[in-house]
Amino acid sequence: MDPRGLLESKGINPDKPAIDLSAEDALTYILEEAADLELELDLSRLTTNELLTLISSYGANVILFHPENGHQVRATLQENFEMLKKCGLKDEDYARFQFA
């Protein structure tokens, strides 16, 4: 089956993004959940590449996890825990963003 042809036959623009999430929105969600968890994060300590990694990680987790209870952000914090230690996370913080 030709995906482009199928989408076009249904009047759907095949070039339209399936997910529309700005870097600002992603970072806002991360910071809001971190605040809710009472985590002290200073993301200004990240390099440009590290910040892009964090944002990309969140974008991937939007696809993998439902938004309830901050699961998307919690997964992002888990995946990037070692990198985020330089932003203020402590080893004992890891348990604060666990989820089942």
Buried (B, 14 or more C-beta within 10 A) or exposed (E): EEEEEEBEEEEEEEEEEEEEEEBEBBBEBBBEBBEEBEBEBEBEBBEEEBBEBBBEBBBEBBEEBEEEEBBBBBBBBBBBBEBBBEBBBEEEBBEBBEEE
